[in-house]
């Protein structure tokens, strides 16, 4: 192994989950999101669904890869994701006993892990899939660090995130190591391609949410502002009309063709 690759391998093996600057800046918002017991339970159930979806996609990835090492790693990763789904679901069901009213979930403020984010596993190469997985696990691990910090009021849920965080750090590390093994010269390019893909998907999610919000606002304006104006004008016009039948117009002499 060249000195450069040895240095990269050492750097990868020492990776630890760190919260992003944005998540640290939004720590008070995360604290508010997780403060409500009902919202906390529903978010954990949503995380459980995401982890279960990720496990199925990783099983598919293990079936189609021709790399024996990756097949074993994908299967282990899928098993971890399924176990995470069980942990999230179990804790979520426990919290439902203490929750009463439905509350705003604020999923876009504390999205957690998005799994493979509707990625078409069958059309991706091993390198592009590893790059995407690495970035997804890195972002999720960073958020879990913040969630663990703001959940001091709930030691049991905090312990769930602490347990899962160890697996997320392993997933973040192995995907980076395997990417460096498969494409040592183009790993940076693969990571940037995956980053751009994540940015594009984030843009589409924001655009979709914004379009829904604007549609709701426009319908509200039409219903509460424009429609009452037309109703008022119709009533004013109706008051000017005489009661009963209107007198018919006088007949016009037909002296020409037109």
C-alpha positions in Angstrom: 0.0 0.0 0.0 1.3 3.4 -0.9 2.0 6.0 1.8 -0.9 8.1 0.5 -3.4 5.3 0.6 -2.1 4.2 4.0 -2.8 7.8 5.3 -6.2 7.8 3.8 -7.0 4.4 5.4 -5.8 5.6 8.8 -8.0 8.7 8.5 -11.0 6.7 7.6 -10.5 4.2 10.5 -10.5 7.1 12.9 -13.9 8.6 11.7 -16.3 9.6 14.4 -19.8 11.0 14.1 -19.9 14.8 14.4 -22.9 17.1 14.2 -22.9 19.5 11.4 -22.8 23.3 12.0 -26.4 23.6 10.8 -27.6 21.0 13.2 -25.7 22.6 16.1 -27.2 26.0 15.2 -30.7 24.4 15.1 -30.2 22.6 18.4 -32.9 24.7 20.2 -35.3 23.8 17.4 -34.4 20.1 17.7 -34.9 20.4 21.4 -38.4 21.8 20.8 -39.3 19.1 18.2 -38.4 16.3 20.6 -39.9 17.8 23.7 -43.4 16.7 23.0 -44.0 13.0 23.9 -46.6 12.4 21.2 -44.4 14.0 18.5 -41.4 12.0 19.8 -43.4 8.7 19.6 -44.6 9.4 16.0 -41.1 10.4 14.8 -39.6 7.2 16.3 -42.3 5.2 14.4 -41.4 7.1 11.2 -37.7 6.4 11.8 -38.6 2.7 12.2 -40.3 2.6 8.7 -37.3 4.3 7.2 -34.9 1.8 8.7 -37.0 -1.1 7.5 -37.1 0.3 4.0 -33.3 0.8 4.1 -32.9 -2.9 5.1 -34.9 -4.1 2.1 -32.9 -2.0 -0.3 -29.6 -3.2 1.2 -30.8 -6.8 0.8 -31.4 -6.0 -2.9 -27.9 -4.4 -3.1 -26.4 -7.6 -1.6 -28.2 -9.8 -4.2 -27.0 -7.8 -7.2 -23.3 -7.1 -6.3 -20.6 -9.3 -7.7 -18.2 -8.3 -4.9 -18.2 -11.0 -2.1 -16.8 -8.6 0.5 -19.5 -6.1 -0.2 -22.2 -8.8 -0.2 -21.3 -9.7 3.4 -21.1 -6.1 4.5 -24.4 -5.2 2.9 -26.1 -8.1 4.6 -24.7 -7.1 7.9 -25.8 -3.5 7.3 -29.3 -4.7 6.4 -29.4 -6.7 9.6 -28.4 -3.6 11.6 -31.1 -1.5 9.9 -33.8 -4.1 10.6 -32.6 -4.2 14.3 -32.8 -0.4 14.4 -36.3 -0.5 13.0 -37.3 -2.8 15.9 -35.7 -0.6 18.5 -37.4 2.6 17.2 -40.7 0.8 16.9 -40.5 -0.6 20.4 -39.6 2.7 22.0 -42.2 4.5 19.9 -45.0 2.1 21.1 -43.9 2.6 24.7 -44.2 6.4 24.3 -47.7 6.2 22.8 -49.0 5.2 26.2 -48.0 8.6 27.6 -49.2 10.6 24.5 -52.7 11.8 24.1 -53.2 14.4 21.4 -51.9 14.5 17.9 -49.3 17.2 17.4 -47.2 18.7 14.6 -44.4 16.3 13.8 -42.0 18.8 12.2 -40.3 16.1 10.1 -38.4 18.7 7.9 -36.8 20.1 11.0 -35.6 16.8 12.4 -35.7 14.4 9.5 -33.3 11.8 11.0 -32.1 9.2 8.5 -33.6 9.1 5.0 -32.4 5.6 4.2 -31.6 5.2 0.5 -34.0 8.1 -0.2 -35.9 6.4 -3.0 -32.6 5.5 -4.7 -32.9 3.0 -7.5 -30.4 0.4 -6.1 -30.7 -1.8 -9.2 -29.4 1.0 -11.5 -26.4 2.1 -9.3 -22.9 0.8 -9.4 -21.2 -0.4 -6.2 -19.1 2.8 -6.2 -22.0 5.2 -6.5 -24.0 3.3 -4.0 -21.2 3.3 -1.4 -20.7 7.0 -1.9 -24.4 7.7 -1.3 -24.5 5.3 1.7 -21.5 7.0 3.2 -23.0 10.5 3.0 -26.4 9.3 4.2 -24.9 7.5 7.2 -22.6 10.5 8.0 -25.5 12.9 8.0 -27.7 10.6 10.1 -24.9 9.9 12.6 -24.4 13.7 13.0 -28.1 14.2 13.6 -28.2 11.4 16.1 -25.5 13.1 18.1 -27.7 16.1 18.4 -30.8 14.0 19.2 -28.9 12.2 21.9 -27.9 15.5 23.4 -31.3 17.1 23.4 -33.0 14.0 24.9 -31.7 14.4 28.4 -35.3 14.5 29.5 -35.9 11.0 28.2 -33.0 8.6 29.2 -34.6 5.6 27.5 -35.0 7.2 24.1 -31.6 8.7 24.5 -30.1 5.3 25.1 -31.7 4.0 21.9 -30.0 6.7 19.9 -26.7 6.1 21.7 -26.9 2.4 20.8 -27.8 3.0 17.2 -25.2 5.7 16.8 -22.4 3.1 17.3 -23.7 1.2 14.3 -24.1 4.4 12.2 -20.4 5.2 12.8 -19.4 1.7 11.7 -21.6 2.1 8.5 -20.1 5.5 7.8 -16.6 4.0 8.2 -17.0 0.7 6.2 -18.7 2.5 3.2 -15.8 4.9 3.0 -13.2 2.2 3.3 -14.8 0.1 0.6 -15.2 3.1 -1.7 -11.4 3.8 -1.3 -10.7 0.1 -2.0 -12.9 -0.1 -5.2 -11.9 3.3 -6.7 -8.9 4.8 -4.9 -8.4 7.5 -7.6 -11.9 8.6 -8.2 -13.4 8.3 -4.7 -13.5 12.1 -4.3 -15.4 12.4 -7.6 -17.9 9.7 -6.5 -18.5 11.5 -3.2 -19.2 14.8 -5.0 -21.6 13.1 -7.4 -23.5 11.6 -4.5 -23.5 15.1 -2.8 -25.0 16.7 -5.8 -27.6 14.0 -6.0 -28.5 14.6 -2.4 -28.7 18.4 -3.0 -31.0 17.8 -6.0 -33.3 15.5 -4.0 -33.4 18.1 -1.2 -34.2 20.8 -3.7 -37.1 18.7 -5.1 -38.4 18.0 -1.6 -38.3 21.8 -0.8 -39.9 22.7 -4.1 -42.6 20.1 -3.6 -43.4 21.4 -0.1 -43.3 25.0 -1.4 -45.6 24.2 -4.3 -48.1 22.6 -1.8 -47.9 25.6 0.5 -48.4 28.1 -2.4 -51.3 26.1 -3.7 -52.9 26.1 -0.2 -52.4 29.9 0.1 -53.8 30.6 -3.4 -56.9 28.4 -2.7 -57.4 30.2 0.6 -57.2 33.6 -1.1 -59.7 32.6 -3.8 -62.1 31.2 -1.2 -61.9 33.9 1.5 -61.0 37.0 -0.6 -62.0 36.7 -4.3 -65.1 34.6 -3.9 -66.8 36.9 -1.3 -66.2 39.9 -3.6 -68.0 38.2 -6.5 -70.8 37.1 -4.1 -71.2 40.7 -3.0 -71.3 42.0 -6.5 -73.9 39.4 -7.4 -76.1 40.5 -4.5 -75.8 44.1 -5.5 -76.8 43.3 -9.1 -79.7 41.2 -7.8 -81.0 44.1 -5.8 -81.2 46.3 -8.9 -83.3 43.8 -10.7 -87.1 44.4 -10.6 -89.3 41.8 -9.0 -91.4 39.5 -11.2 -91.2 38.9 -14.9 -89.4 41.5 -17.1 -91.1 43.2 -20.0 -90.2 41.7 -23.3 -88.3 43.7 -25.9 -90.2 45.2 -28.8 -90.1 43.3 -32.0 -87.6 44.5 -34.6 -88.9 44.9 -38.2 -87.1 42.5 -40.5 -86.6 44.7 -43.6 -83.3 43.4 -44.8 -81.1 40.4 -44.8 -79.3 41.5 -41.6 
